[in-house]
C-alpha cells in the first residue's frame, strides 16, 4: 500500500492482489474437496467459509473443530 499510494507504483499491488485471489479460490476448492471426501456436515463447511473471510479466522476455526475430534 505505501508503494501504491505513497509512490504511485501500482504493479506490486496488482500481483499481490492476484496471488491473494488465487489462493482464496484454491482454499475454496480444497474446502469443497474435503467436504466431499470427509463427508463433513454443511454447518462445518459454512463455518470454515465464513471464517475464511475474517483475518486468522480459519486458524481459530481449525483449533475449535479439531480439538473436539482428538
Backbone torsions as a table, in degrees:
resi	resn	phi	psi	omega
1	UNK	NA	-39.3	177.0
2	UNK	-62.2	-34.6	178.0
3	UNK	-66.3	-40.3	-177.4
4	UNK	-69.8	-51.6	-173.4
5	UNK	-90.5	-28.1	-179.0
6	UNK	-84.3	-41.5	-174.9
7	UNK	-114.0	-6.4	178.8
8	UNK	75.2	20.6	178.7
9	UNK	-94.3	115.4	-172.2
10	UNK	-94.0	-30.4	-168.7
11	UNK	-62.7	-33.5	178.2
12	UNK	-63.0	-39.1	179.1
13	UNK	-66.0	-35.8	179.5
14	UNK	-64.9	-44.0	-178.8
15	UNK	-70.1	-43.9	179.6
16	UNK	-66.3	-39.4	177.5
17	UNK	-63.7	-40.3	178.2
18	UNK	-66.4	-41.7	178.2
19	UNK	-64.2	-41.2	178.8
20	UNK	-61.7	-44.3	178.4
21	UNK	-64.1	-41.2	179.3
22	UNK	-65.3	-40.7	178.0
23	UNK	-66.0	-36.5	177.4
24	UNK	-65.5	-42.7	177.2
25	UNK	-64.4	-37.6	176.0
26	UNK	-63.7	-41.0	177.0
27	UNK	-60.3	-45.1	179.7
28	UNK	-62.3	-41.4	177.6
29	UNK	-65.1	-42.4	178.0
30	UNK	-67.2	-37.0	176.5
31	UNK	-61.4	-42.7	177.3
32	UNK	-65.0	-38.9	179.5
33	UNK	-66.4	-41.3	178.4
34	UNK	-68.2	-38.5	177.5
35	UNK	-57.2	-45.8	-179.4
36	UNK	-69.9	-46.7	-174.6
37	UNK	-71.1	-39.0	-175.4
38	UNK	-97.2	-3.5	-179.6
39	UNK	55.9	46.8	178.6
40	UNK	-68.3	148.9	173.7
41	UNK	-67.8	154.7	-177.4
42	UNK	-60.3	-36.8	-179.2
43	UNK	-60.8	-38.4	179.5
44	UNK	-67.7	-43.0	-179.8
45	UNK	-64.8	-43.4	177.4
46	UNK	-65.1	-36.3	176.7
47	UNK	-61.3	-45.2	177.1
48	UNK	-66.8	-35.7	178.2
49	UNK	-63.8	-45.3	178.1
50	UNK	-67.8	-41.1	180.0
51	UNK	-63.2	-27.0	179.9
52	UNK	-69.9	-16.3	179.7
53	UNK	-88.6	-12.5	-178.4
54	UNK	-103.8	132.8	178.4
55	UNK	-55.4	128.3	-178.8
56	UNK	62.9	13.0	-179.2
57	UNK	-65.5	-35.0	-179.2
58	UNK	-69.3	-29.4	177.4
59	UNK	-66.4	-46.3	178.4
60	UNK	-61.7	-44.3	-178.0
61	UNK	-65.1	-41.8	179.9
62	UNK	-61.8	-45.5	178.6
63	UNK	-63.0	-39.6	-179.3
64	UNK	-66.4	-44.9	-177.3
65	UNK	-71.2	-48.3	-172.2
66	UNK	-81.7	-12.6	172.5
67	UNK	-68.6	-37.1	178.7
68	UNK	-66.2	-35.6	-173.8
69	UNK	-79.3	-20.8	-176.5
70	UNK	-90.6	NA	NA
